[in-house]
Amino acid sequence: MPIIANLDVMMAKRKMSLNELAEKVDLTLANLSILKTGKAKAIRFSTLEAICKALDCQPGDILEYSNP
């Protein structure tokens, strides 16, 4: 898939665990893990907004387009 999720990179930069982020954005660990591993097929803008707010970042810091 040409869209790459760099959620793990931003979490490491902010020194935030998956459990902590899941609690802050009110997502289950399973759903957040799917996003983190890049297996998600879609993401709601409200979820993306909550993640960006919790990690103090921009959507482009989390999502990257890779031209195959």
PQR file with spaces between the fields and no chain letter, atoms N, CA, C, O and H, PARSE charges and radii, in Angstrom:
ATOM       1  N    MET     1       0.850   -1.173    0.000 -0.4000 1.5000
ATOM       2  CA   MET     1       0.000    0.000    0.000 -0.0000 2.0000
ATOM       3  C    MET     1       0.899    1.241    0.000  0.5500 1.7000
ATOM       4  O    MET     1       1.863    1.306    0.763 -0.5500 1.4000
ATOM       5  N    PRO     2       0.597    2.198   -0.830 -0.5600 1.5000
ATOM       6  CA   PRO     2       1.471    3.367   -0.930  0.2800 2.0000
ATOM       7  C    PRO     2       1.377    4.348    0.243  0.5500 1.7000
ATOM       8  O    PRO     2       2.207    5.253    0.336 -0.5500 1.4000
ATOM       9  N    ILE     3       0.407    4.205    1.132 -0.4000 1.5000
ATOM      10  CA   ILE     3       0.331    5.057    2.317 -0.0000 2.0000
ATOM      11  C    ILE     3       0.970    4.305    3.484  0.5500 1.7000
ATOM      12  O    ILE     3       0.564    3.193    3.823 -0.5500 1.4000
ATOM      13  H    ILE     3      -0.267    3.470    1.057  0.4000 1.0000
ATOM      14  N    ILE     4       1.964    4.926    4.082 -0.4000 1.5000
ATOM      15  CA   ILE     4       2.696    4.315    5.188 -0.0000 2.0000
ATOM      16  C    ILE     4       2.365    5.065    6.472  0.5500 1.7000
ATOM      17  O    ILE     4       2.400    6.294    6.515 -0.5500 1.4000
ATOM      18  H    ILE     4       2.294    5.829    3.807  0.4000 1.0000
ATOM      19  N    ALA     5       2.045    4.310    7.510 -0.4000 1.5000
ATOM      20  CA   ALA     5       1.750    4.912    8.815 -0.0000 2.0000
ATOM      21  C    ALA     5       3.021    4.901    9.656  0.5500 1.7000
ATOM      22  O    ALA     5       3.609    3.846    9.899 -0.5500 1.4000
ATOM      23  H    ALA     5       2.016    3.311    7.474  0.4000 1.0000
ATOM      24  N    ASN     6       3.436    6.080   10.096 -0.4000 1.5000
ATOM      25  CA   ASN     6       4.624    6.222   10.941 -0.0000 2.0000
ATOM      26  C    ASN     6       4.244    6.507   12.385  0.5500 1.7000
ATOM      27  O    ASN     6       4.924    7.259   13.083 -0.5500 1.4000
ATOM      28  H    ASN     6       2.958    6.936    9.899  0.4000 1.0000
ATOM      29  N    LEU     7       3.166    5.906   12.817 -0.4000 1.5000
ATOM      30  CA   LEU     7       2.674    6.146   14.172 -0.0000 2.0000
ATOM      31  C    LEU     7       3.704    5.713   15.213  0.5500 1.7000
ATOM      32  O    LEU     7       3.900    6.398   16.217 -0.5500 1.4000
ATOM      33  H    LEU     7       2.613    5.295   12.250  0.4000 1.0000
ATOM      34  N    ASP     8       4.355    4.592   14.980 -0.4000 1.5000
ATOM      35  CA   ASP     8       5.349    4.093   15.927 -0.0000 2.0000
ATOM      36  C    ASP     8       6.522    5.059   16.071  0.5500 1.7000
ATOM      37  O    ASP     8       7.080    5.201   17.159 -0.5500 1.4000
ATOM      38  H    ASP     8       4.196    4.035   14.164  0.4000 1.0000
ATOM      39  N    VAL     9       6.897    5.721   14.979 -0.4000 1.5000
ATOM      40  CA   VAL     9       7.995    6.690   15.012 -0.0000 2.0000
ATOM      41  C    VAL     9       7.617    7.887   15.891  0.5500 1.7000
ATOM      42  O    VAL     9       8.399    8.319   16.738 -0.5500 1.4000
ATOM      43  H    VAL     9       6.444    5.605   14.095  0.4000 1.0000
ATOM      44  N    MET    10       6.405    8.416   15.676 -0.4000 1.5000
ATOM      45  CA   MET    10       5.961    9.566   16.474 -0.0000 2.0000
ATOM      46  C    MET    10       5.789    9.190   17.943  0.5500 1.7000
ATOM      47  O    MET    10       6.096    9.986   18.831 -0.5500 1.4000
ATOM      48  H    MET    10       5.770    8.065   14.988  0.4000 1.0000
ATOM      49  N    MET    11       5.305    7.991   18.195 -0.4000 1.5000
ATOM      50  CA   MET    11       5.153    7.543   19.580 -0.0000 2.0000
ATOM      51  C    MET    11       6.521    7.463   20.259  0.5500 1.7000
ATOM      52  O    MET    11       6.659    7.839   21.423 -0.5500 1.4000
ATOM      53  H    MET    11       5.056    7.345   17.474  0.4000 1.0000
ATOM      54  N    ALA    12       7.515    6.981   19.545 -0.4000 1.5000
ATOM      55  CA   ALA    12       8.870    6.885   20.099 -0.0000 2.0000
ATOM      56  C    ALA    12       9.438    8.279   20.358  0.5500 1.7000
ATOM      57  O    ALA    12      10.072    8.511   21.387 -0.5500 1.4000
ATOM      58  H    ALA    12       7.403    6.675   18.600  0.4000 1.0000
ATOM      59  N    LYS    13       9.212    9.206   19.426 -0.4000 1.5000
ATOM      60  CA   LYS    13       9.710   10.575   19.608 -0.0000 2.0000
ATOM      61  C    LYS    13       9.079   11.239   20.829  0.5500 1.7000
ATOM      62  O    LYS    13       9.730   12.016   21.526 -0.5500 1.4000
ATOM      63  H    LYS    13       8.697    9.017   18.589  0.4000 1.0000
ATOM      64  N    ARG    14       7.814   10.930   21.082 -0.4000 1.5000
ATOM      65  CA   ARG    14       7.106   11.531   22.220 -0.0000 2.0000
ATOM      66  C    ARG    14       7.203   10.683   23.479  0.5500 1.7000
ATOM      67  O    ARG    14       6.657   11.037   24.524 -0.5500 1.4000
ATOM      68  H    ARG    14       7.284   10.299   20.516  0.4000 1.0000
ATOM      69  N    LYS    15       7.911    9.549   23.369 -0.4000 1.5000
ATOM      70  CA   LYS    15       8.087    8.618   24.492 -0.0000 2.0000
ATOM      71  C    LYS    15       6.745    8.227   25.094  0.5500 1.7000
ATOM      72  O    LYS    15       6.544    8.282   26.307 -0.5500 1.4000
ATOM      73  H    LYS    15       8.355    9.261   22.520  0.4000 1.0000
ATOM      74  N    MET    16       5.831    7.831   24.211 -0.4000 1.5000
ATOM      75  CA   MET    16       4.486    7.460   24.628 -0.0000 2.0000
ATOM      76  C    MET    16       4.237    5.993   24.271  0.5500 1.7000
ATOM      77  O    MET    16       4.546    5.551   23.165 -0.5500 1.4000
ATOM      78  H    MET    16       5.994    7.786   23.225  0.4000 1.0000
ATOM      79  N    SER    17       3.687    5.262   25.204 -0.4000 1.5000
ATOM      80  CA   SER    17       3.386    3.852   24.961 -0.0000 2.0000
ATOM      81  C    SER    17       2.058    3.712   24.232  0.5500 1.7000
ATOM      82  O    SER    17       1.252    4.641   24.177 -0.5500 1.4000
ATOM      83  H    SER    17       3.436    5.621   26.103  0.4000 1.0000
ATOM      84  N    LEU    18       1.856    2.531   23.680 -0.4000 1.5000
ATOM      85  CA   LEU    18       0.609    2.226   22.987 -0.0000 2.0000
ATOM      86  C    LEU    18      -0.573    2.314   23.949  0.5500 1.7000
ATOM      87  O    LEU    18      -1.638    2.814   23.586 -0.5500 1.4000
ATOM      88  H    LEU    18       2.511    1.777   23.724  0.4000 1.0000
ATOM      89  N    ASN    19      -0.385    1.830   25.164 -0.4000 1.5000
ATOM      90  CA   ASN    19      -1.444    1.891   26.180 -0.0000 2.0000
ATOM      91  C    ASN    19      -1.816    3.331   26.512  0.5500 1.7000
ATOM      92  O    ASN    19      -2.995    3.668   26.616 -0.5500 1.4000
ATOM      93  H    ASN    19       0.480    1.424   25.458  0.4000 1.0000
ATOM      94  N    GLU    20      -0.803    4.175   26.676 -0.4000 1.5000
ATOM      95  CA   GLU    20      -1.044    5.571   27.020 -0.0000 2.0000
ATOM      96  C    GLU    20      -1.769    6.300   25.896  0.5500 1.7000
ATOM      97  O    GLU    20      -2.707    7.058   26.143 -0.5500 1.4000
ATOM      98  H    GLU    20       0.155    3.902   26.590  0.4000 1.0000
ATOM      99  N    LEU    21      -1.327    6.066   24.650 -0.4000 1.5000
ATOM     100  CA   LEU    21      -1.974    6.713   23.515 -0.0000 2.0000
ATOM     101  C    LEU    21      -3.411    6.221   23.356  0.5500 1.7000
ATOM     102  O    LEU    21      -4.315    7.014   23.093 -0.5500 1.4000
ATOM     103  H    LEU    21      -0.565    5.450   24.449  0.4000 1.0000
ATOM     104  N    ALA    22      -3.621    4.927   23.514 -0.4000 1.5000
ATOM     105  CA   ALA    22      -4.969    4.359   23.401 -0.0000 2.0000
ATOM     106  C    ALA    22      -5.911    5.003   24.405  0.5500 1.7000
ATOM     107  O    ALA    22      -7.066    5.287   24.088 -0.5500 1.4000
ATOM     108  H    ALA    22      -2.887    4.283   23.728  0.4000 1.0000
ATOM     109  N    GLU    23      -5.422    5.231   25.607 -0.4000 1.5000
ATOM     110  CA   GLU    23      -6.238    5.860   26.647 -0.0000 2.0000
ATOM     111  C    GLU    23      -6.547    7.315   26.293  0.5500 1.7000
ATOM     112  O    GLU    23      -7.674    7.774   26.482 -0.5500 1.4000
ATOM     113  H    GLU    23      -4.484    5.001   25.865  0.4000 1.0000
ATOM     114  N    LYS    24      -5.555    8.039   25.784 -0.4000 1.5000
ATOM     115  CA   LYS    24      -5.739    9.455   25.455 -0.0000 2.0000
ATOM     116  C    LYS    24      -6.690    9.666   24.284  0.5500 1.7000
ATOM     117  O    LYS    24      -7.448   10.636   24.275 -0.5500 1.4000
ATOM     118  H    LYS    24      -4.640    7.667   25.630  0.4000 1.0000
ATOM     119  N    VAL    25      -6.664    8.768   23.291 -0.4000 1.5000
ATOM     120  CA   VAL    25      -7.509    8.958   22.105 -0.0000 2.0000
ATOM     121  C    VAL    25      -8.783    8.122   22.164  0.5500 1.7000
ATOM     122  O    VAL    25      -9.596    8.152   21.240 -0.5500 1.4000
ATOM     123  H    VAL    25      -6.049    7.980   23.299  0.4000 1.0000
ATOM     124  N    ASP    26      -8.953    7.381   23.248 -0.4000 1.5000
ATOM     125  CA   ASP    26     -10.157    6.566   23.453 -0.0000 2.0000
ATOM     126  C    ASP    26     -10.364    5.549   22.336  0.5500 1.7000
ATOM     127  O    ASP    26     -11.449    5.441   21.765 -0.5500 1.4000
ATOM     128  H    ASP    26      -8.293    7.357   23.999  0.4000 1.0000
ATOM     129  N    LEU    27      -9.294    4.802   22.036 -0.4000 1.5000
ATOM     130  CA   LEU    27      -9.348    3.696   21.081 -0.0000 2.0000
ATOM     131  C    LEU    27      -8.936    2.427   21.800  0.5500 1.7000
ATOM     132  O    LEU    27      -8.221    2.470   22.801 -0.5500 1.4000
ATOM     133  H    LEU    27      -8.412    4.889   22.500  0.4000 1.0000
ATOM     134  N    THR    28      -9.395    1.291   21.281 -0.4000 1.5000
ATOM     135  CA   THR    28      -8.947    0.025   21.853 -0.0000 2.0000
ATOM     136  C    THR    28      -7.508   -0.223   21.442  0.5500 1.7000
ATOM     137  O    THR    28      -7.042    0.292   20.426 -0.5500 1.4000
ATOM     138  H    THR    28      -9.977    1.256   20.468  0.4000 1.0000
ATOM     139  N    LEU    29      -6.817   -1.010   22.233 -0.4000 1.5000
ATOM     140  CA   LEU    29      -5.435   -1.364   21.890 -0.0000 2.0000
ATOM     141  C    LEU    29      -5.380   -2.087   20.549  0.5500 1.7000
ATOM     142  O    LEU    29      -4.444   -1.891   19.773 -0.5500 1.4000
ATOM     143  H    LEU    29      -7.196   -1.429   23.058  0.4000 1.0000
ATOM     144  N    ALA    30      -6.373   -2.917   20.277 -0.4000 1.5000
ATOM     145  CA   ALA    30      -6.395   -3.666   19.025 -0.0000 2.0000
ATOM     146  C    ALA    30      -6.480   -2.725   17.820  0.5500 1.7000
ATOM     147  O    ALA    30      -5.738   -2.885   16.851 -0.5500 1.4000
ATOM     148  H    ALA    30      -7.133   -3.077   20.907  0.4000 1.0000
ATOM     149  N    ASN    31      -7.379   -1.755   17.884 -0.4000 1.5000
ATOM     150  CA   ASN    31      -7.532   -0.822   16.766 -0.0000 2.0000
ATOM     151  C    ASN    31      -6.303    0.064   16.600  0.5500 1.7000
ATOM     152  O    ASN    31      -5.882    0.337   15.476 -0.5500 1.4000
ATOM     153  H    ASN    31      -7.982   -1.625   18.672  0.4000 1.0000
ATOM     154  N    LEU    32      -5.733    0.509   17.697 -0.4000 1.5000
ATOM     155  CA   LEU    32      -4.538    1.335   17.618 -0.0000 2.0000
ATOM     156  C    LEU    32      -3.352    0.528   17.088  0.5500 1.7000
ATOM     157  O    LEU    32      -2.520    1.052   16.347 -0.5500 1.4000
ATOM     158  H    LEU    32      -6.075    0.287   18.610  0.4000 1.0000
ATOM     159  N    SER    33      -3.278   -0.732   17.465 -0.4000 1.5000
ATOM     160  CA   SER    33      -2.223   -1.602   16.978 -0.0000 2.0000
ATOM     161  C    SER    33      -2.315   -1.806   15.464  0.5500 1.7000
ATOM     162  O    SER    33      -1.297   -1.867   14.775 -0.5500 1.4000
ATOM     163  H    SER    33      -3.954   -1.158   18.067  0.4000 1.0000
ATOM     164  N    ILE    34      -3.536   -1.910   14.957 -0.4000 1.5000
ATOM     165  CA   ILE    34      -3.741   -2.043   13.513 -0.0000 2.0000
ATOM     166  C    ILE    34      -3.227   -0.803   12.789  0.5500 1.7000
ATOM     167  O    ILE    34      -2.608   -0.905   11.731 -0.5500 1.4000
ATOM     168  H    ILE    34      -4.363   -1.860   15.516  0.4000 1.0000
ATOM     169  N    LEU    35      -3.485    0.353   13.359 -0.4000 1.5000
ATOM     170  CA   LEU    35      -2.961    1.602   12.781 -0.0000 2.0000
ATOM     171  C    LEU    35      -1.439    1.636   12.858  0.5500 1.7000
ATOM     172  O    LEU    35      -0.773    2.017   11.896 -0.5500 1.4000
ATOM     173  H    LEU    35      -3.988    0.437   14.219  0.4000 1.0000
ATOM     174  N    LYS    36      -0.900    1.243   13.988 -0.4000 1.5000
ATOM     175  CA   LYS    36       0.541    1.298   14.221 -0.0000 2.0000
ATOM     176  C    LYS    36       1.304    0.384   13.271  0.5500 1.7000
ATOM     177  O    LYS    36       2.382    0.745   12.800 -0.5500 1.4000
ATOM     178  H    LYS    36      -1.442    0.933   14.769  0.4000 1.0000
ATOM     179  N    THR    37       0.767   -0.773   12.991 -0.4000 1.5000
ATOM     180  CA   THR    37       1.456   -1.729   12.123 -0.0000 2.0000
ATOM     181  C    THR    37       1.215   -1.470   10.644  0.5500 1.7000
ATOM     182  O    THR    37       1.794   -2.142    9.792 -0.5500 1.4000
ATOM     183  H    THR    37      -0.108   -1.066   13.374  0.4000 1.0000
ATOM     184  N    GLY    38       0.362   -0.498   10.335 -0.4000 1.5000
ATOM     185  CA   GLY    38       0.117   -0.169    8.928 -0.0000 2.0000
ATOM     186  C    GLY    38      -0.877   -1.076    8.243  0.5500 1.7000
ATOM     187  O    GLY    38      -0.967   -1.079    7.016 -0.5500 1.4000
ATOM     188  H    GLY    38      -0.109    0.049   11.028  0.4000 1.0000
ATOM     189  N    LYS    39      -1.625   -1.844    9.009 -0.4000 1.5000
ATOM     190  CA   LYS    39      -2.595   -2.780    8.429 -0.0000 2.0000
ATOM     191  C    LYS    39      -3.984   -2.172    8.248  0.5500 1.7000
ATOM     192  O    LYS    39      -4.883   -2.815    7.707 -0.5500 1.4000
ATOM     193  H    LYS    39      -1.552   -1.842   10.006  0.4000 1.0000
ATOM     194  N    ALA    40      -4.152   -0.948    8.695 -0.4000 1.5000
ATOM     195  CA   ALA    40      -5.460   -0.286    8.589 -0.0000 2.0000
ATOM     196  C    ALA    40      -5.746    0.073    7.138  0.5500 1.7000
ATOM     197  O    ALA    40      -4.845    0.473    6.401 -0.5500 1.4000
ATOM     198  H    ALA    40      -3.421   -0.425    9.134  0.4000 1.0000
ATOM     199  N    LYS    41      -6.987   -0.071    6.737 -0.4000 1.5000
ATOM     200  CA   LYS    41      -7.416    0.297    5.387 -0.0000 2.0000
ATOM     201  C    LYS    41      -7.943    1.720    5.339  0.5500 1.7000
ATOM     202  O    LYS    41      -8.024    2.320    4.267 -0.5500 1.4000
ATOM     203  H    LYS    41      -7.719   -0.397    7.336  0.4000 1.0000
ATOM     204  N    ALA    42      -8.301    2.261    6.491 -0.4000 1.5000
ATOM     205  CA   ALA    42      -8.860    3.614    6.553 -0.0000 2.0000
ATOM     206  C    ALA    42      -8.667    4.153    7.961  0.5500 1.7000
ATOM     207  O    ALA    42      -8.421    3.406    8.908 -0.5500 1.4000
ATOM     208  H    ALA    42      -8.236    1.773    7.362  0.4000 1.0000
ATOM     209  N    ILE    43      -8.786    5.480    8.074 -0.4000 1.5000
ATOM     210  CA   ILE    43      -8.744    6.133    9.372 -0.0000 2.0000
ATOM     211  C    ILE    43      -9.715    7.308    9.335  0.5500 1.7000
ATOM     212  O    ILE    43      -9.731    8.081    8.378 -0.5500 1.4000
ATOM     213  H    ILE    43      -8.986    6.087    7.305  0.4000 1.0000
ATOM     214  N    ARG    44     -10.506    7.432   10.364 -0.4000 1.5000
ATOM     215  CA   ARG    44     -11.443    8.562   10.446 -0.0000 2.0000
ATOM     216  C    ARG    44     -10.676    9.830   10.770  0.5500 1.7000
ATOM     217  O    ARG    44      -9.678    9.807   11.490 -0.5500 1.4000
ATOM     218  H    ARG    44     -10.493    6.803   11.142  0.4000 1.0000
ATOM     219  N    PHE    45     -11.161   10.938   10.222 -0.4000 1.5000
ATOM     220  CA   PHE    45     -10.526   12.216   10.510 -0.0000 2.0000
ATOM     221  C    PHE    45     -10.572   12.515   12.003  0.5500 1.7000
ATOM     222  O    PHE    45      -9.631   13.092   12.547 -0.5500 1.4000
ATOM     223  H    PHE    45     -11.972   10.957    9.637  0.4000 1.0000
ATOM     224  N    SER    46     -11.644   12.133   12.663 -0.4000 1.5000
ATOM     225  CA   SER    46     -11.750   12.391   14.105 -0.0000 2.0000
ATOM     226  C    SER    46     -10.684   11.598   14.875  0.5500 1.7000
ATOM     227  O    SER    46     -10.140   12.090   15.863 -0.5500 1.4000
ATOM     228  H    SER    46     -12.409   11.664   12.221  0.4000 1.0000
ATOM     229  N    THR    47     -10.390   10.386   14.426 -0.4000 1.5000
ATOM     230  CA   THR    47      -9.340    9.581   15.052 -0.0000 2.0000
ATOM     231  C    THR    47      -7.975   10.187   14.778  0.5500 1.7000
ATOM     232  O    THR    47      -7.143   10.287   15.679 -0.5500 1.4000
ATOM     233  H    THR    47     -10.832    9.986   13.622  0.4000 1.0000
ATOM     234  N    LEU    48      -7.744   10.589   13.536 -0.4000 1.5000
ATOM     235  CA   LEU    48      -6.480   11.215   13.161 -0.0000 2.0000
ATOM     236  C    LEU    48      -6.273   12.507   13.961  0.5500 1.7000
ATOM     237  O    LEU    48      -5.165   12.791   14.417 -0.5500 1.4000
ATOM     238  H    LEU    48      -8.420   10.507   12.804  0.4000 1.0000
ATOM     239  N    GLU    49      -7.336   13.276   14.122 -0.4000 1.5000
ATOM     240  CA   GLU    49      -7.262   14.516   14.893 -0.0000 2.0000
ATOM     241  C    GLU    49      -6.896   14.226   16.347  0.5500 1.7000
ATOM     242  O    GLU    49      -6.058   14.914   16.928 -0.5500 1.4000
ATOM     243  H    GLU    49      -8.236   13.045   13.751  0.4000 1.0000
ATOM     244  N    ALA    50      -7.518   13.218   16.926 -0.4000 1.5000
ATOM     245  CA   ALA    50      -7.247   12.869   18.321 -0.0000 2.0000
ATOM     246  C    ALA    50      -5.806   12.396   18.501  0.5500 1.7000
ATOM     247  O    ALA    50      -5.157   12.742   19.488 -0.5500 1.4000
ATOM     248  H    ALA    50      -8.199   12.659   16.454  0.4000 1.0000
ATOM     249  N    ILE    51      -5.306   11.610   17.555 -0.4000 1.5000
ATOM     250  CA   ILE    51      -3.919   11.127   17.623 -0.0000 2.0000
ATOM     251  C    ILE    51      -2.956   12.302   17.495  0.5500 1.7000
ATOM     252  O    ILE    51      -1.989   12.401   18.250 -0.5500 1.4000
ATOM     253  H    ILE    51      -5.834   11.328   16.753  0.4000 1.0000
ATOM     254  N    CYS    52      -3.217   13.186   16.544 -0.4000 1.5000
ATOM     255  CA   CYS    52      -2.349   14.359   16.355 -0.0000 2.0000
ATOM     256  C    CYS    52      -2.343   15.249   17.600  0.5500 1.7000
ATOM     257  O    CYS    52      -1.302   15.782   17.985 -0.5500 1.4000
ATOM     258  H    CYS    52      -4.002   13.106   15.930  0.4000 1.0000
ATOM     259  N    LYS    53      -3.501   15.402   18.218 -0.4000 1.5000
ATOM     260  CA   LYS    53      -3.597   16.212   19.435 -0.0000 2.0000
ATOM     261  C    LYS    53      -2.801   15.567   20.568  0.5500 1.7000
ATOM     262  O    LYS    53      -2.067   16.250   21.282 -0.5500 1.4000
ATOM     263  H    LYS    53      -4.347   14.969   17.905  0.4000 1.0000
ATOM     264  N    ALA    54      -2.948   14.257   20.731 -0.4000 1.5000
ATOM     265  CA   ALA    54      -2.257   13.544   21.809 -0.0000 2.0000
ATOM     266  C    ALA    54      -0.741   13.534   21.605  0.5500 1.7000
ATOM     267  O    ALA    54       0.017   13.601   22.572 -0.5500 1.4000
ATOM     268  H    ALA    54      -3.545   13.702   20.151  0.4000 1.0000
ATOM     269  N    LEU    55      -0.299   13.449   20.347 -0.4000 1.5000
ATOM     270  CA   LEU    55       1.135   13.390   20.056 -0.0000 2.0000
ATOM     271  C    LEU    55       1.727   14.755   19.706  0.5500 1.7000
ATOM     272  O    LEU    55       2.928   14.877   19.465 -0.5500 1.4000
ATOM     273  H    LEU    55      -0.915   13.394   19.561  0.4000 1.0000
ATOM     274  N    ASP    56       0.876   15.775   19.681 -0.4000 1.5000
ATOM     275  CA   ASP    56       1.309   17.128   19.332 -0.0000 2.0000
ATOM     276  C    ASP    56       2.083   17.120   18.005  0.5500 1.7000
ATOM     277  O    ASP    56       3.246   17.517   17.938 -0.5500 1.4000
ATOM     278  H    ASP    56      -0.100   15.676   19.877  0.4000 1.0000
ATOM     279  N    CYS    57       1.394   16.653   16.952 -0.4000 1.5000
ATOM     280  CA   CYS    57       2.019   16.558   15.641 -0.0000 2.0000
ATOM     281  C    CYS    57       1.006   16.865   14.545  0.5500 1.7000
ATOM     282  O    CYS    57      -0.165   17.123   14.826 -0.5500 1.4000
ATOM     283  H    CYS    57       0.449   16.330   17.006  0.4000 1.0000
ATOM     284  N    GLN    58       1.457   16.836   13.316 -0.4000 1.5000
ATOM     285  CA   GLN    58       0.617   17.061   12.150 -0.0000 2.0000
ATOM     286  C    GLN    58       0.301   15.714   11.495  0.5500 1.7000
ATOM     287  O    GLN    58       1.048   14.754   11.682 -0.5500 1.4000
ATOM     288  H    GLN    58       2.408   16.626   13.088  0.4000 1.0000
ATOM     289  N    PRO    59      -0.800   15.624   10.724 -0.5600 1.5000
ATOM     290  CA   PRO    59      -1.121   14.369   10.036  0.2800 2.0000
ATOM     291  C    PRO    59       0.025   13.865    9.160  0.5500 1.7000
ATOM     292  O    PRO    59       0.232   12.657    9.043 -0.5500 1.4000
ATOM     293  N    GLY    60       0.763   14.777    8.551 -0.4000 1.5000
ATOM     294  CA   GLY    60       1.898   14.383    7.720 -0.0000 2.0000
ATOM     295  C    GLY    60       3.052   13.765    8.490  0.5500 1.7000
ATOM     296  O    GLY    60       3.914   13.107    7.908 -0.5500 1.4000
ATOM     297  H    GLY    60       0.596   15.759    8.646  0.4000 1.0000
ATOM     298  N    ASP    61       3.068   13.978    9.798 -0.4000 1.5000
ATOM     299  CA   ASP    61       4.087   13.333   10.628 -0.0000 2.0000
ATOM     300  C    ASP    61       3.766   11.855   10.836  0.5500 1.7000
ATOM     301  O    ASP    61       4.651   11.050   11.129 -0.5500 1.4000
ATOM     302  H    ASP    61       2.368   14.512   10.271  0.4000 1.0000
ATOM     303  N    ILE    62       2.495   11.512   10.680 -0.4000 1.5000
ATOM     304  CA   ILE    62       2.043   10.134   10.916 -0.0000 2.0000
ATOM     305  C    ILE    62       1.866    9.362    9.617  0.5500 1.7000
ATOM     306  O    ILE    62       2.216    8.185    9.535 -0.5500 1.4000
ATOM     307  H    ILE    62       1.776   12.166   10.441  0.4000 1.0000
ATOM     308  N    LEU    63       1.321   10.029    8.600 -0.4000 1.5000
ATOM     309  CA   LEU    63       1.032    9.371    7.325 -0.0000 2.0000
ATOM     310  C    LEU    63       1.991    9.855    6.244  0.5500 1.7000
ATOM     311  O    LEU    63       2.293   11.044    6.147 -0.5500 1.4000
ATOM     312  H    LEU    63       1.037   10.985    8.667  0.4000 1.0000
ATOM     313  N    GLU    64       2.461    8.914    5.437 -0.4000 1.5000
ATOM     314  CA   GLU    64       3.423    9.219    4.393 -0.0000 2.0000
ATOM     315  C    GLU    64       3.006    8.508    3.114  0.5500 1.7000
ATOM     316  O    GLU    64       2.579    7.354    3.149 -0.5500 1.4000
ATOM     317  H    GLU    64       2.215    7.948    5.516  0.4000 1.0000
ATOM     318  N    TYR    65       3.131    9.198    1.989 -0.4000 1.5000
ATOM     319  CA   TYR    65       2.828    8.594    0.690 -0.0000 2.0000
ATOM     320  C    TYR    65       4.124    8.095    0.084  0.5500 1.7000
ATOM     321  O    TYR    65       5.099    8.838   -0.024 -0.5500 1.4000
ATOM     322  H    TYR    65       3.478   10.135    1.961  0.4000 1.0000
ATOM     323  N    SER    66       4.129    6.826   -0.312 -0.4000 1.5000
ATOM     324  CA   SER    66       5.288    6.226   -0.943 -0.0000 2.0000
ATOM     325  C    SER    66       4.906    5.798   -2.348  0.5500 1.7000
ATOM     326  O    SER    66       4.039    4.942   -2.526 -0.5500 1.4000
ATOM     327  H    SER    66       3.337    6.221   -0.224  0.4000 1.0000
ATOM     328  N    ASN    67       5.537    6.377   -3.329 -0.4000 1.5000
ATOM     329  CA   ASN    67       5.244    6.059   -4.725 -0.0000 2.0000
ATOM     330  C    ASN    67       5.896    4.721   -5.090  0.5500 1.7000
ATOM     331  O    ASN    67       7.121    4.607   -5.081 -0.5500 1.4000
ATOM     332  H    ASN    67       6.242    7.072   -3.184  0.4000 1.0000
ATOM     333  N    PRO    68       5.080    3.708   -5.411 -0.5600 1.5000
ATOM     334  CA   PRO    68       5.647    2.373   -5.691  0.2800 2.0000
ATOM     335  C    PRO    68       6.469    2.322   -6.957  0.5500 1.7000
ATOM     336  O    PRO    68       6.998    1.267   -7.306 -0.5500 1.4000
